Every structure is written in structure tokens, then in C-alpha cells.
Amino acid sequence: MGYEDDLYKALNDSKLKLTKDTAQKIRRVYINIAKELMKRFKAGNKTSLNKIEMAAYLRGIRPYLKNLNLKINDIGSNAFKESSKLYTEIYGDVLQSGTTEHIPQDVIDMLFSVPNSVIEGLLKGKLYKDGIGLSKRIWNINNKYAKDIQIVLAEGIAQHKTYNEMMEDLAKYVNPDAKKDWSWSKVYPGTNKQVDYNAQRLMRTGINHMYYLSNVAAVQNDPFVDAMHWELSSQHEIRQVIPFGPDICDYNAKQDNYNLGTGNFPVNKVPVPHPNCLCTQYATFSQDLEQVGKHINRWIRGIEPNPALDRSFDNWKADRGANGIFTTAKRNNTGDYSYPED
């Protein structure tokens, strides 16, 4: 069916664009915080730094780090909400373009909107075995950021570096665009070479999981969807197979364990994408979209009873609870797909 290519392309393109836009916003936040931290450090105007002065500096930057947490959390929350909004728009556009029937927006929302409780559930960490939500994960990441700053300064003191030398090294650490040489990890063991890496990975994984949950939640009661298809990312060969070999995504895309077609899963058995996964899942319909449109409008006019659409309508009005969705998703985990932290 032609709609499948359109659906995959629209979902994949929107996800990649949202991920890229979010990554740029996060990078800008880290660049701006780097400027603030360096401005405060330069204000010391010293020739050396001792442990008491280092402790005073670390206390002084706490408000900046708190602000960093708030900004990253806002970026993540907005990205997750935008993911669910885009999902509904894309499915509505593909359905409408595939039929000559006019489908009212309320019906599109009924069939494809993502319950608010699903968005809130992901923000609170209900999908993950450790149960840690977005704000706590961001706090953990930026707490590590603060500890890394302390390591850079403490090592500088231990190695009797000048104030200017420590300032140069601190600037290299806090600026995500700064280049670190090969010996960085030896000089400052345990610190991240890319300061925004964990925050970027957190958002990439979260956006993909929001698309996944949108798929699972929105089509649970759609009578016209008979399976969920797993499509490999266009970058999968380069990012995964060539350097590391096949992974679980290759299996998901090739399996036919349910006799629904290659790469197809029942809507309640779709595996959870692993961290950093860029694969796309999309619904397959049991009929062509022209027929789907006709059935919907006959139901609207009351000339074709459809108990499944009646249930969808009732569930939509009740804003479909998320508890069952997260229970199902956890059961479909093939590994611990929490966010592993470096």
C-alpha cells in the first residue's frame, strides 16, 4: 500500500528534525552556561587557586547549574509534547490524503491522538525499570557536570597549574564546541570529553520513546489497524551494522513470529526501542484508506454500526488511561532500556 511509504517518511523525517532541533537547543544552553561559568572564574583574577577558593567557586556556580537543569528539562518536556502532536498530525494527514472521504478532525483526534497521561507517564519515567523521570535524569547528568568541573580544578591544583592554565582547561571542559586532545582522559580521568553528550543521548532516546508510545497508545483501540511495523533507520547500516554488526533492531525488522508479515508486530507486543535507537514504527491498516474513510463516515452518519469505533469514541472521551500502556511496554522490553549513564 502506498500510504506505508508516506507514513514512514513523514514519521521518520519529523522525528529526525525534532531530534536535530532539540540537540541544537541543548548545545546552545551548554554554550551559554559555559560563558557564565568562565566569566565567574575569570573574575577571580588570580595567579593560582587553592582548595578553599575552589570550594567557594563551586558554591558560587550552583545557581547557574540549577538554571541549567530547568532549561534542559523545559526543552525535553516540550520535545516530548511536540512528538505526540506531530504523530497525530502525520497520521491524520496520511489518512486524509488516502481517501476521497472528508474525515472530521475530531475523528482523527479520536483515532490517533496521544493521551495526556502517556506524555506525563514518560516524563515521570513509567516506561523504565528504574522508574526515574526526566527531571531526575537531568539532575543526575548535570550533577556529574558539576563533579567534573571539580575534578578539573582539583587536578589543576594538584599539578600546580597556574590560574590561566586551569582557566584554559576549564574552558575546554565546559564548552561543548571546544576540542580536547587525546590525553584529556588521562589528565582528568572520569570526566566526559563531550560535555553535553549524556543530555543529547537522553533527548534522542526520549523523543524516540515518545514516538513509540504514541504509536502503541493511539492505535490500541483503532479497529482499522492490524499490526505495527518495525522499519530500520536509514542510518542503521552505517551507525550499527558496519562498525559493530547486527543488533536487536535487525531481528525486529526481519521477524515474522506472528504471521503478520515481515517486521510486523501485534500492536500490544511491539518491543521498546533501545537507547539511541533511530528506527521507526508505524501502523499497518487492514484495509486501503479509501475503505477506511468510507467506514468512518458511514459510522458518523449512523448507517453502519461499528462497536469498535464506539469503543474508540468512549475511550477518547475518557482520555485513555496510560497504566495499561506502560505495563505492556515494560513486558515488551528485551533488555533494561533505561538511560544508562556514563
ZAPARO-219830 format. One record per residue (C-alpha): x, y, z; residue number from 1; residue in three letters. Coordinates in steps of 0.2 Angstrom, whole numbers. Layout:
// residues N
atom xx:X; yy:Y; zz:Z; nr:NUM; rest:ALA
...
***
This chain:
// residues 342
atom xx:0; yy:0; zz:0; nr:1; rest:MET
atom xx:7; yy:17; zz:-5; nr:2; rest:GLY
atom xx:2; yy:25; zz:12; nr:3; rest:TYR
atom xx:16; yy:15; zz:21; nr:4; rest:GLU
atom xx:30; yy:24; zz:12; nr:5; rest:ASP
atom xx:22; yy:41; zz:15; nr:6; rest:ASP
atom xx:19; yy:36; zz:34; nr:7; rest:LEU
atom xx:36; yy:30; zz:36; nr:8; rest:TYR
atom xx:44; yy:45; zz:28; nr:9; rest:LYS
atom xx:34; yy:58; zz:37; nr:10; rest:ALA
atom xx:36; yy:50; zz:54; nr:11; rest:LEU
atom xx:55; yy:47; zz:51; nr:12; rest:ASN
atom xx:58; yy:65; zz:44; nr:13; rest:ASP
atom xx:48; yy:73; zz:58; nr:14; rest:SER
atom xx:57; yy:63; zz:72; nr:15; rest:LYS
atom xx:75; yy:67; zz:64; nr:16; rest:LEU
atom xx:71; yy:85; zz:63; nr:17; rest:LYS
atom xx:64; yy:87; zz:80; nr:18; rest:LEU
atom xx:79; yy:77; zz:87; nr:19; rest:THR
atom xx:91; yy:89; zz:77; nr:20; rest:LYS
atom xx:82; yy:105; zz:83; nr:21; rest:ASP
atom xx:82; yy:98; zz:101; nr:22; rest:THR
atom xx:100; yy:94; zz:100; nr:23; rest:ALA
atom xx:104; yy:112; zz:94; nr:24; rest:GLN
atom xx:94; yy:120; zz:108; nr:25; rest:LYS
atom xx:103; yy:109; zz:121; nr:26; rest:ILE
atom xx:120; yy:114; zz:114; nr:27; rest:ARG
atom xx:116; yy:132; zz:114; nr:28; rest:ARG
atom xx:111; yy:131; zz:133; nr:29; rest:VAL
atom xx:128; yy:122; zz:137; nr:30; rest:TYR
atom xx:137; yy:135; zz:127; nr:31; rest:ILE
atom xx:128; yy:149; zz:136; nr:32; rest:ASN
atom xx:131; yy:141; zz:153; nr:33; rest:ILE
atom xx:150; yy:139; zz:149; nr:34; rest:ALA
atom xx:151; yy:158; zz:146; nr:35; rest:LYS
atom xx:143; yy:161; zz:163; nr:36; rest:GLU
atom xx:155; yy:149; zz:172; nr:37; rest:LEU
atom xx:170; yy:156; zz:163; nr:38; rest:MET
atom xx:165; yy:174; zz:166; nr:39; rest:LYS
atom xx:164; yy:170; zz:185; nr:40; rest:ARG
atom xx:180; yy:161; zz:185; nr:41; rest:PHE
atom xx:190; yy:175; zz:176; nr:42; rest:LYS
atom xx:183; yy:187; zz:189; nr:43; rest:ALA
atom xx:194; yy:179; zz:202; nr:44; rest:GLY
atom xx:209; yy:187; zz:193; nr:45; rest:ASN
atom xx:222; yy:177; zz:202; nr:46; rest:LYS
atom xx:239; yy:169; zz:199; nr:47; rest:THR
atom xx:234; yy:152; zz:207; nr:48; rest:SER
atom xx:220; yy:143; zz:215; nr:49; rest:LEU
atom xx:219; yy:134; zz:232; nr:50; rest:ASN
atom xx:206; yy:122; zz:239; nr:51; rest:LYS
atom xx:196; yy:135; zz:249; nr:52; rest:ILE
atom xx:195; yy:146; zz:234; nr:53; rest:GLU
atom xx:189; yy:131; zz:223; nr:54; rest:MET
atom xx:176; yy:127; zz:236; nr:55; rest:ALA
atom xx:170; yy:145; zz:235; nr:56; rest:ALA
atom xx:169; yy:145; zz:216; nr:57; rest:TYR
atom xx:159; yy:128; zz:216; nr:58; rest:LEU
atom xx:147; yy:135; zz:229; nr:59; rest:ARG
atom xx:145; yy:151; zz:218; nr:60; rest:GLY
atom xx:140; yy:142; zz:202; nr:61; rest:ILE
atom xx:126; yy:132; zz:210; nr:62; rest:ARG
atom xx:113; yy:144; zz:204; nr:63; rest:PRO
atom xx:119; yy:143; zz:186; nr:64; rest:TYR
atom xx:118; yy:124; zz:187; nr:65; rest:LEU
atom xx:101; yy:124; zz:194; nr:66; rest:LYS
atom xx:96; yy:136; zz:180; nr:67; rest:ASN
atom xx:104; yy:123; zz:168; nr:68; rest:LEU
atom xx:93; yy:109; zz:175; nr:69; rest:ASN
atom xx:77; yy:119; zz:172; nr:70; rest:LEU
atom xx:81; yy:124; zz:154; nr:71; rest:LYS
atom xx:86; yy:107; zz:149; nr:72; rest:ILE
atom xx:70; yy:100; zz:157; nr:73; rest:ASN
atom xx:59; yy:113; zz:148; nr:74; rest:ASP
atom xx:67; yy:108; zz:132; nr:75; rest:ILE
atom xx:64; yy:89; zz:135; nr:76; rest:GLY
atom xx:46; yy:92; zz:141; nr:77; rest:SER
atom xx:42; yy:102; zz:126; nr:78; rest:ASN
atom xx:50; yy:90; zz:114; nr:79; rest:ALA
atom xx:40; yy:75; zz:121; nr:80; rest:PHE
atom xx:24; yy:85; zz:119; nr:81; rest:LYS
atom xx:29; yy:90; zz:101; nr:82; rest:GLU
atom xx:32; yy:72; zz:97; nr:83; rest:SER
atom xx:15; yy:67; zz:101; nr:84; rest:SER
atom xx:7; yy:82; zz:92; nr:85; rest:LYS
atom xx:17; yy:78; zz:76; nr:86; rest:LEU
atom xx:12; yy:60; zz:77; nr:87; rest:TYR
atom xx:-7; yy:64; zz:77; nr:88; rest:THR
atom xx:-5; yy:77; zz:63; nr:89; rest:GLU
atom xx:5; yy:65; zz:52; nr:90; rest:ILE
atom xx:-7; yy:50; zz:54; nr:91; rest:TYR
atom xx:-22; yy:62; zz:51; nr:92; rest:GLY
atom xx:-13; yy:69; zz:35; nr:93; rest:ASP
atom xx:-9; yy:52; zz:28; nr:94; rest:VAL
atom xx:-27; yy:45; zz:31; nr:95; rest:LEU
atom xx:-35; yy:61; zz:24; nr:96; rest:GLN
atom xx:-24; yy:60; zz:8; nr:97; rest:SER
atom xx:-28; yy:42; zz:6; nr:98; rest:GLY
atom xx:-47; yy:44; zz:4; nr:99; rest:THR
atom xx:-59; yy:55; zz:-5; nr:100; rest:THR
atom xx:-70; yy:55; zz:10; nr:101; rest:GLU
atom xx:-68; yy:70; zz:22; nr:102; rest:HIS
atom xx:-63; yy:64; zz:39; nr:103; rest:ILE
atom xx:-68; yy:77; zz:53; nr:104; rest:PRO
atom xx:-54; yy:82; zz:64; nr:105; rest:GLN
atom xx:-62; yy:76; zz:79; nr:106; rest:ASP
atom xx:-62; yy:58; zz:72; nr:107; rest:VAL
atom xx:-44; yy:60; zz:68; nr:108; rest:ILE
atom xx:-40; yy:65; zz:86; nr:109; rest:ASP
atom xx:-51; yy:51; zz:92; nr:110; rest:MET
atom xx:-41; yy:38; zz:82; nr:111; rest:LEU
atom xx:-24; yy:45; zz:83; nr:112; rest:PHE
atom xx:-22; yy:57; zz:97; nr:113; rest:SER
atom xx:-10; yy:53; zz:111; nr:114; rest:VAL
atom xx:-17; yy:53; zz:129; nr:115; rest:PRO
atom xx:-10; yy:66; zz:140; nr:116; rest:ASN
atom xx:-7; yy:53; zz:153; nr:117; rest:SER
atom xx:5; yy:44; zz:141; nr:118; rest:VAL
atom xx:15; yy:60; zz:140; nr:119; rest:ILE
atom xx:15; yy:63; zz:158; nr:120; rest:GLU
atom xx:20; yy:45; zz:161; nr:121; rest:GLY
atom xx:35; yy:46; zz:150; nr:122; rest:LEU
atom xx:41; yy:62; zz:159; nr:123; rest:LEU
atom xx:39; yy:53; zz:176; nr:124; rest:LYS
atom xx:49; yy:38; zz:170; nr:125; rest:GLY
atom xx:35; yy:25; zz:170; nr:126; rest:LYS
atom xx:42; yy:16; zz:155; nr:127; rest:LEU
atom xx:59; yy:12; zz:163; nr:128; rest:TYR
atom xx:63; yy:-1; zz:175; nr:129; rest:LYS
atom xx:72; yy:11; zz:187; nr:130; rest:ASP
atom xx:57; yy:22; zz:187; nr:131; rest:GLY
atom xx:67; yy:38; zz:186; nr:132; rest:ILE
atom xx:59; yy:53; zz:177; nr:133; rest:GLY
atom xx:66; yy:66; zz:165; nr:134; rest:LEU
atom xx:69; yy:79; zz:178; nr:135; rest:SER
atom xx:79; yy:67; zz:190; nr:136; rest:LYS
atom xx:89; yy:61; zz:175; nr:137; rest:ARG
atom xx:94; yy:78; zz:170; nr:138; rest:ILE
atom xx:99; yy:82; zz:188; nr:139; rest:TRP
atom xx:110; yy:66; zz:188; nr:140; rest:ASN
atom xx:118; yy:72; zz:172; nr:141; rest:ILE
atom xx:121; yy:90; zz:177; nr:142; rest:ASN
atom xx:127; yy:84; zz:195; nr:143; rest:ASN
atom xx:140; yy:74; zz:185; nr:144; rest:LYS
atom xx:144; yy:90; zz:176; nr:145; rest:TYR
atom xx:147; yy:99; zz:192; nr:146; rest:ALA
atom xx:158; yy:85; zz:199; nr:147; rest:LYS
atom xx:168; yy:85; zz:183; nr:148; rest:ASP
atom xx:172; yy:104; zz:185; nr:149; rest:ILE
atom xx:178; yy:100; zz:202; nr:150; rest:GLN
atom xx:189; yy:86; zz:195; nr:151; rest:ILE
atom xx:197; yy:98; zz:183; nr:152; rest:VAL
atom xx:200; yy:111; zz:196; nr:153; rest:LEU
atom xx:206; yy:99; zz:209; nr:154; rest:ALA
atom xx:218; yy:91; zz:197; nr:155; rest:GLU
atom xx:224; yy:108; zz:192; nr:156; rest:GLY
atom xx:229; yy:112; zz:210; nr:157; rest:ILE
atom xx:237; yy:95; zz:212; nr:158; rest:ALA
atom xx:248; yy:98; zz:197; nr:159; rest:GLN
atom xx:252; yy:115; zz:202; nr:160; rest:HIS
atom xx:245; yy:123; zz:187; nr:161; rest:LYS
atom xx:244; yy:142; zz:185; nr:162; rest:THR
atom xx:227; yy:150; zz:186; nr:163; rest:TYR
atom xx:227; yy:154; zz:167; nr:164; rest:ASN
atom xx:231; yy:136; zz:164; nr:165; rest:GLU
atom xx:217; yy:130; zz:174; nr:166; rest:MET
atom xx:206; yy:143; zz:166; nr:167; rest:MET
atom xx:210; yy:136; zz:149; nr:168; rest:GLU
atom xx:207; yy:118; zz:154; nr:169; rest:ASP
atom xx:190; yy:123; zz:162; nr:170; rest:LEU
atom xx:185; yy:132; zz:146; nr:171; rest:ALA
atom xx:189; yy:116; zz:136; nr:172; rest:LYS
atom xx:178; yy:106; zz:148; nr:173; rest:TYR
atom xx:163; yy:117; zz:149; nr:174; rest:VAL
atom xx:162; yy:122; zz:131; nr:175; rest:ASN
atom xx:154; yy:108; zz:120; nr:176; rest:PRO
atom xx:162; yy:115; zz:105; nr:177; rest:ASP
atom xx:180; yy:115; zz:112; nr:178; rest:ALA
atom xx:192; yy:102; zz:106; nr:179; rest:LYS
atom xx:200; yy:91; zz:119; nr:180; rest:LYS
atom xx:216; yy:82; zz:114; nr:181; rest:ASP
atom xx:219; yy:63; zz:116; nr:182; rest:TRP
atom xx:227; yy:65; zz:133; nr:183; rest:SER
atom xx:212; yy:73; zz:141; nr:184; rest:TRP
atom xx:205; yy:57; zz:149; nr:185; rest:SER
atom xx:222; yy:53; zz:157; nr:186; rest:LYS
atom xx:224; yy:70; zz:164; nr:187; rest:VAL
atom xx:206; yy:71; zz:170; nr:188; rest:TYR
atom xx:200; yy:53; zz:172; nr:189; rest:PRO
atom xx:182; yy:51; zz:173; nr:190; rest:GLY
atom xx:176; yy:67; zz:165; nr:191; rest:THR
atom xx:166; yy:67; zz:149; nr:192; rest:ASN
atom xx:176; yy:73; zz:133; nr:193; rest:LYS
atom xx:159; yy:79; zz:126; nr:194; rest:GLN
atom xx:151; yy:89; zz:140; nr:195; rest:VAL
atom xx:133; yy:88; zz:133; nr:196; rest:ASP
atom xx:134; yy:70; zz:127; nr:197; rest:TYR
atom xx:123; yy:62; zz:140; nr:198; rest:ASN
atom xx:110; yy:76; zz:139; nr:199; rest:ALA
atom xx:109; yy:74; zz:120; nr:200; rest:GLN
atom xx:108; yy:55; zz:122; nr:201; rest:ARG
atom xx:94; yy:57; zz:135; nr:202; rest:LEU
atom xx:84; yy:68; zz:122; nr:203; rest:MET
atom xx:87; yy:57; zz:107; nr:204; rest:ARG
atom xx:81; yy:42; zz:117; nr:205; rest:THR
atom xx:66; yy:51; zz:125; nr:206; rest:GLY
atom xx:60; yy:58; zz:108; nr:207; rest:ILE
atom xx:61; yy:40; zz:100; nr:208; rest:ASN
atom xx:52; yy:33; zz:115; nr:209; rest:HIS
atom xx:38; yy:46; zz:114; nr:210; rest:MET
atom xx:35; yy:41; zz:96; nr:211; rest:TYR
atom xx:35; yy:23; zz:101; nr:212; rest:TYR
atom xx:22; yy:26; zz:115; nr:213; rest:LEU
atom xx:12; yy:37; zz:104; nr:214; rest:SER
atom xx:11; yy:23; zz:91; nr:215; rest:ASN
atom xx:6; yy:10; zz:105; nr:216; rest:VAL
atom xx:-6; yy:21; zz:114; nr:217; rest:ALA
atom xx:-15; yy:29; zz:100; nr:218; rest:ALA
atom xx:-19; yy:13; zz:90; nr:219; rest:VAL
atom xx:-24; yy:2; zz:104; nr:220; rest:GLN
atom xx:-42; yy:4; zz:100; nr:221; rest:ASN
atom xx:-41; yy:8; zz:82; nr:222; rest:ASP
atom xx:-52; yy:-5; zz:73; nr:223; rest:PRO
atom xx:-43; yy:-2; zz:56; nr:224; rest:PHE
atom xx:-25; yy:-6; zz:62; nr:225; rest:VAL
atom xx:-20; yy:-24; zz:62; nr:226; rest:ASP
atom xx:-1; yy:-23; zz:65; nr:227; rest:ALA
atom xx:14; yy:-12; zz:70; nr:228; rest:MET
atom xx:28; yy:-12; zz:58; nr:229; rest:HIS
atom xx:47; yy:-10; zz:63; nr:230; rest:TRP
atom xx:57; yy:-1; zz:50; nr:231; rest:GLU
atom xx:76; yy:1; zz:51; nr:232; rest:LEU
atom xx:83; yy:18; zz:52; nr:233; rest:SER
atom xx:91; yy:23; zz:35; nr:234; rest:SER
atom xx:107; yy:26; zz:46; nr:235; rest:GLN
atom xx:107; yy:9; zz:54; nr:236; rest:HIS
atom xx:119; yy:1; zz:42; nr:237; rest:GLU
atom xx:132; yy:15; zz:44; nr:238; rest:ILE
atom xx:129; yy:18; zz:63; nr:239; rest:ARG
atom xx:127; yy:0; zz:69; nr:240; rest:GLN
atom xx:130; yy:-15; zz:56; nr:241; rest:VAL
atom xx:146; yy:-9; zz:48; nr:242; rest:ILE
atom xx:156; yy:-5; zz:64; nr:243; rest:PRO
atom xx:148; yy:-17; zz:76; nr:244; rest:PHE
atom xx:137; yy:-29; zz:67; nr:245; rest:GLY
atom xx:118; yy:-33; zz:68; nr:246; rest:PRO
atom xx:108; yy:-29; zz:84; nr:247; rest:ASP
atom xx:91; yy:-32; zz:91; nr:248; rest:ILE
atom xx:84; yy:-20; zz:78; nr:249; rest:CYS
atom xx:89; yy:-31; zz:64; nr:250; rest:ASP
atom xx:79; yy:-45; zz:72; nr:251; rest:TYR
atom xx:64; yy:-34; zz:75; nr:252; rest:ASN
atom xx:64; yy:-29; zz:56; nr:253; rest:ALA
atom xx:66; yy:-47; zz:50; nr:254; rest:LYS
atom xx:55; yy:-57; zz:61; nr:255; rest:GLN
atom xx:38; yy:-64; zz:56; nr:256; rest:ASP
atom xx:34; yy:-73; zz:73; nr:257; rest:ASN
atom xx:15; yy:-68; zz:72; nr:258; rest:TYR
atom xx:11; yy:-72; zz:54; nr:259; rest:ASN
atom xx:8; yy:-53; zz:51; nr:260; rest:LEU
atom xx:21; yy:-50; zz:38; nr:261; rest:GLY
atom xx:40; yy:-47; zz:39; nr:262; rest:THR
atom xx:44; yy:-34; zz:53; nr:263; rest:GLY
atom xx:26; yy:-33; zz:59; nr:264; rest:ASN
atom xx:20; yy:-35; zz:77; nr:265; rest:PHE
atom xx:3; yy:-35; zz:86; nr:266; rest:PRO
atom xx:0; yy:-18; zz:92; nr:267; rest:VAL
atom xx:2; yy:-24; zz:110; nr:268; rest:ASN
atom xx:18; yy:-33; zz:108; nr:269; rest:LYS
atom xx:30; yy:-20; zz:100; nr:270; rest:VAL
atom xx:47; yy:-20; zz:108; nr:271; rest:PRO
atom xx:53; yy:-5; zz:116; nr:272; rest:VAL
atom xx:67; yy:4; zz:106; nr:273; rest:PRO
atom xx:84; yy:4; zz:114; nr:274; rest:HIS
atom xx:93; yy:20; zz:119; nr:275; rest:PRO
atom xx:99; yy:30; zz:104; nr:276; rest:ASN
atom xx:89; yy:19; zz:93; nr:277; rest:CYS
atom xx:83; yy:29; zz:77; nr:278; rest:LEU
atom xx:71; yy:15; zz:70; nr:279; rest:CYS
atom xx:53; yy:20; zz:66; nr:280; rest:THR
atom xx:37; yy:10; zz:70; nr:281; rest:GLN
atom xx:21; yy:13; zz:61; nr:282; rest:TYR
atom xx:4; yy:6; zz:59; nr:283; rest:ALA
atom xx:-2; yy:-5; zz:45; nr:284; rest:THR
atom xx:-20; yy:-5; zz:41; nr:285; rest:PHE
atom xx:-31; yy:-20; zz:37; nr:286; rest:SER
atom xx:-40; yy:-11; zz:23; nr:287; rest:GLN
atom xx:-35; yy:3; zz:10; nr:288; rest:ASP
atom xx:-38; yy:20; zz:16; nr:289; rest:LEU
atom xx:-52; yy:24; zz:4; nr:290; rest:GLU
atom xx:-62; yy:10; zz:13; nr:291; rest:GLN
atom xx:-57; yy:16; zz:30; nr:292; rest:VAL
atom xx:-63; yy:33; zz:26; nr:293; rest:GLY
atom xx:-80; yy:26; zz:20; nr:294; rest:LYS
atom xx:-82; yy:15; zz:35; nr:295; rest:HIS
atom xx:-79; yy:30; zz:46; nr:296; rest:ILE
atom xx:-91; yy:42; zz:38; nr:297; rest:ASN
atom xx:-105; yy:28; zz:37; nr:298; rest:ARG
atom xx:-102; yy:26; zz:56; nr:299; rest:TRP
atom xx:-103; yy:45; zz:58; nr:300; rest:ILE
atom xx:-120; yy:46; zz:49; nr:301; rest:ARG
atom xx:-127; yy:31; zz:59; nr:302; rest:GLY
atom xx:-129; yy:20; zz:44; nr:303; rest:ILE
atom xx:-116; yy:7; zz:48; nr:304; rest:GLU
atom xx:-114; yy:1; zz:66; nr:305; rest:PRO
atom xx:-96; yy:-1; zz:72; nr:306; rest:ASN
atom xx:-94; yy:-6; zz:90; nr:307; rest:PRO
atom xx:-75; yy:-5; zz:89; nr:308; rest:ALA
atom xx:-77; yy:14; zz:84; nr:309; rest:LEU
atom xx:-90; yy:16; zz:98; nr:310; rest:ASP
atom xx:-76; yy:10; zz:110; nr:311; rest:ARG
atom xx:-63; yy:21; zz:102; nr:312; rest:SER
atom xx:-75; yy:36; zz:105; nr:313; rest:PHE
atom xx:-79; yy:31; zz:123; nr:314; rest:ASP
atom xx:-60; yy:29; zz:126; nr:315; rest:ASN
atom xx:-56; yy:45; zz:118; nr:316; rest:TRP
atom xx:-68; yy:55; zz:129; nr:317; rest:LYS
atom xx:-60; yy:47; zz:144; nr:318; rest:ALA
atom xx:-43; yy:52; zz:138; nr:319; rest:ASP
atom xx:-37; yy:34; zz:138; nr:320; rest:ARG
atom xx:-28; yy:29; zz:154; nr:321; rest:GLY
atom xx:-9; yy:26; zz:152; nr:322; rest:ALA
atom xx:-7; yy:12; zz:165; nr:323; rest:ASN
atom xx:-10; yy:-2; zz:153; nr:324; rest:GLY
atom xx:1; yy:5; zz:140; nr:325; rest:ILE
atom xx:16; yy:6; zz:151; nr:326; rest:PHE
atom xx:13; yy:-11; zz:159; nr:327; rest:THR
atom xx:13; yy:-18; zz:141; nr:328; rest:THR
atom xx:28; yy:-8; zz:136; nr:329; rest:ALA
atom xx:38; yy:-15; zz:151; nr:330; rest:LYS
atom xx:33; yy:-33; zz:146; nr:331; rest:ARG
atom xx:39; yy:-30; zz:129; nr:332; rest:ASN
atom xx:57; yy:-24; zz:135; nr:333; rest:ASN
atom xx:70; yy:-36; zz:128; nr:334; rest:THR
atom xx:83; yy:-28; zz:140; nr:335; rest:GLY
atom xx:85; yy:-14; zz:153; nr:336; rest:ASP
atom xx:80; yy:1; zz:142; nr:337; rest:TYR
atom xx:83; yy:14; zz:155; nr:338; rest:SER
atom xx:95; yy:28; zz:151; nr:339; rest:TYR
atom xx:112; yy:21; zz:156; nr:340; rest:PRO
atom xx:123; yy:35; zz:162; nr:341; rest:GLU
atom xx:141; yy:36; zz:159; nr:342; rest:ASP
***
